[in-house]
């Protein structure tokens, strides 16, 4: 990297394009559009599941990416979008249901800002004291347990949505379940069989397939409630999103603020992956990356947006294209800002049927849980050690059962209790490797 606050990007037209290099203008724009397509499925899905306005969240994903770019000095290639780690705590804190308008968004925003503040403070500490303590506090066995717990605590939410369960229909419908299954299959086929870069867009393309199936089944054949397109025609092409102000409550902040710990683990893994892909040591920028993500979450939450995080989808695009220039994220952010300023675009997003969202949720939440296995395998976590085994076992059950705990007026839901139990158990059970003792905690055959 060149000296100065920002790199001096050098022109390069072939081969690997590193963070401080750039493509010609036209190719940079095309690469930026590709990153918008990659982030779109998840960045639009997360706010819809929480009952937020997707236009606001997409708009602030652009703002967040620009803030991140500035705070890391243009050294770390990353796109920031809506974090799925907030879904469980937000739904619990607000009492909302998946895919329905959330009546208590201001309470969620107060909690999101609290998480952003905690995240930014962790970034400041890392910048001043180094990052090794983060790795010691949350080794792979702990981060994997936390990630798995996130996916498991969200599972009932996905199933209710996939079944078409609403306050007016507690049993759901068979039509909704079949649409969800078709959506899951569409996502799977795209992820496995789609050619080239399209394989990196399973949520977007699979969701489109589920949408089409629902339209045929409901609007054409009459098996379900038809999609209403009238609001799309009534909406303006351009206009400001519906911003909202936060309300700070003890319950909202105590439920949502602990998500910051999860974001630290997530961002740490992302930065390490980008370092491996680029051959650049980005560890010195970890503190600034945490601060960038934290500040972006604060700004987003202050106006009605979701919590933000670095996106694995966009890292996948970089891995495929081998284009790591940070300039392409300026383009992607600008396009996201324009999409967020289109009420017509938001009206179209609002027509996505709940069973389609349920099918996408099954895949996305399942992938979150399954990522834990990848973390454990890649880091060779030894499950013959009872310290590791008990740490993971307890965190998984607390997450899956959504175990809640109230202390001094602060309430933690399943994600929070799983997160802190994993960290505390791992460090409290410090000792020998206990390979023989591990047999005592193995289930009987």
Number of C-alpha atoms within 10 A of each C-alpha: 13 10 7 8 12 15 16 14 18 13 13 13 11 9 9 15 21 22 22 21 20 22 20 10 12 9 13 21 18 13 22 22 19 17 24 23 17 26 26 20 20 22 24 23 26 26 26 24 27 27 23 24 26 29 32 27 33 32 25 30 33 28 22 31 28 23 20 28 26 15 20 20 17 23 24 24 27 28 30 31 33 30 20 24 25 29 25 25 30 26 22 17 24 19 11 18 19 25 23 15 15 21 12 18 27 22 21 34 31 26 33 37 28 25 28 32 20 21 27 26 17 21 26 18 14 22 18 10 11 16 19 10 11 14 13 10 14 21 16 22 26 29 27 27 29 32 28 27 32 33 29 25 27 28 20 15 21 25 18 20 28 30 24 24 21 16 8 7 9 11 12 18 15 14 18 24 22 19 28 33 21 22 33 25 18 21 26 17 15 20 18 11 10 15 10 8 13 15 18 21 23 23 28 21 21 25 25 18 21 28 24 15 18 30 20 15 17 16 15 11 11 12 15 17 12 17 14 12 12 11 15 18 11 11 16 15 14 14 13 12 20 14 15 16 15 19 17 17 15 13 19 26 26 23 27 33 23 26 28 26 19 21 24 25 20 20 19 21 16 18 22 15 16 20 16 12 15 19 10 14 12 17 16 12 21 23 24 22 31 31 28 29 30 32 25 31 33 28 21 27 30 20 19 26 31 37 38 33 28 27 21 20 20 23 23 16 21 22 15 12 14 17 23 25 25 26 23 26 28 20 20 26 28 20 20 25 19 15 21 26 22 19 23 21 18 24 21 16 17 21 16 21 22 26 32 30 26 29 31 31 29 23 19 22 22 18 14 20 23 16 17 23 17 12 19 18 14 10 12 11 17 15 15 17 17 23 24 22 18 18 23 25 14 17 31 27 16 23 27 20 16 23 17 16 13 12 8 5 10 13 19 28 25 27 36 31 24 33 28 17 20 29 21 14 18 21 15 11 13 9 8 9 14 12 14 10 13 17 13 10 11 11 6 6 3
